[in-house]
């Protein structure tokens, strides 16, 4: 592969200058800084050192600019894997709202019955939390204790089992 020297047009210089200061994504700002440094004649090694990234990352940024211009460099595609349970999100929500579960194990079993997909306890907890469902602790309502001793003229209370 031949050496590619970055030379920005006046319009690209203006866009790069604006984006390296005020783009909402920090990674895109970093990419624009690298592109600006390369345009100003800084070597790729020095640009990597200045920005605190690896030389190979600088090379990837240059390749992205070479392939797609500034739009190719601005592109920021985060790939997050989608759970198979996501297709059943509404079915699961309706089932849990209709008849809440008490334990995570019970939630796992209900999800298996509804979808045929078996998941572990931690995966089930995370999935339900991402759906916005919360675990609620159920406890008995405390009742004030009954008085077990009578007021007497004694200075100290006396607890006895039988008279």
N, C-alpha and C positions, 0 to 999 in steps of 0.2 A: 504494500500500500504506500502510495506517495505521501510526502509531507504536505499537510494542509495548513496554510497560513490564514489566520482569521483576519479578515479586513471587512469592517462594517461600513455600510453606506451611511450617509448623514441621517436618514430616517431611522435606520437601525440603531445608530448611536444614541439618538434621542430616546427611543423606546428602551434600550438597554439601560441608559442612565436613569430613567424614571423607575424601571422595574427593580433595579438593584437597590433602590432606596425605599420604595413603598409598595412593592408587591405583597399581597396578603400571605403568601406561602413562603416561609423562610428558605425552603430548599430551592425555590425558583430564584429568590434573591441571591442565593449563593451561586447558582448557575450563571446568573447575569454578571456577578462580580468576576467570576472566572473568565467569562467571555470578554469582558471589558479589559481585564489584565492582558489577555492574549492579544487583543486588538492593539493595546498600547505597546506591544513588543516584548512583554515579559515571557520568559521561557515557560514551558509546561511544568517543569520541575519547580521553578520558583513560584508559579501561580499556585501549585499544590501546597507548597510550604506556606505561602501567605494566607491562604484560605483555610489551611488546616485539614485538607483532605488528601487522599492518596493520588498518586500520579495516574493510576489507572482510571480513577473517577474523572479526572480532568480529561483524559482521552475519551471516555464515554460521553462526556458533555460535548466535546468537539465533534464526535461522530453524530450525535443527535442534532447538533446545529448544521452539520454538513448534509445530513439526510433530509431535515425538515425545516431548516431556517430557525427563526426565533420561535415560531409556533411549535416546532419539534422540540425545542429546548424548554419551552414553557410547560409542555405536557407533563402532567404528574398523575400517573395511573397507579393508584394503590390497589393491589389485588388482595382482597380478603376472601378466604374460602367461604362459601355459602353452605350452611348446614342443610342436610337432607330434611331435617325437621321443619325448616322454614316453610316448606310447601304446606305443612299441616298446622301452621301457626293459629289460624282462626278456629279450627276444629278443637285444638288443645285448649285454647282460651275459653271457648264456650263450655267445654266439658268441665274445666276447673271452676268456672264461675257458677255453673249449675250445681256442682257437687264438689266442694273443696276437699283437698287431701290433707292429711295430718302429718305425713312424713315424706321424706325424699324417696324412700323406697316405694312407697305407695304411688308417688308421682311417676316414678320409673315404670312401674307395672301398668299404670293407666295409659301412659304414652305408648307402651308396647302394644297394649290392647287396641288403641285407637289407630296406630300407624303401622305396626309390625316392625318398628325400628327399636332395637334395644340399645340403651345408652347407660353409662355408668352414673353413679351418684353425683360426682362433681360436674359432669357434663350436663346433667339434668338441672342441677342448681343454677349453673351459669345460663343455660337456655331460658329457664323460667325468669331469672332476674333480668335478662335482656328483653324479655317480653313485657316487663313492667310489673310482674307479679311479685308480691312480697310475702315472706314468711311471717306469720303472726303467732306469737307465743300465747298459748291458751293456758290460763291458770284458774284456780278456784278463787272466788271472791273472798277475801279475808273477812271473818266475822269477829267482832270483839269477844274476848273470852268472858265466860261467866265468872262472877265473883265466887271464890271458893271459901272465903272466910268472912265472918261477921265482925262488924265493928264492936269492940268491947272496950272496957275501961282500962285494959292493959296497955302498957307503953309499947310493947312489941307485938306484932301479929303472931298468932299461934296457929300453926297448921297441924291438925290432928286427923287421924284416920277414923277413930271411934271414941265415944265418950264413955 
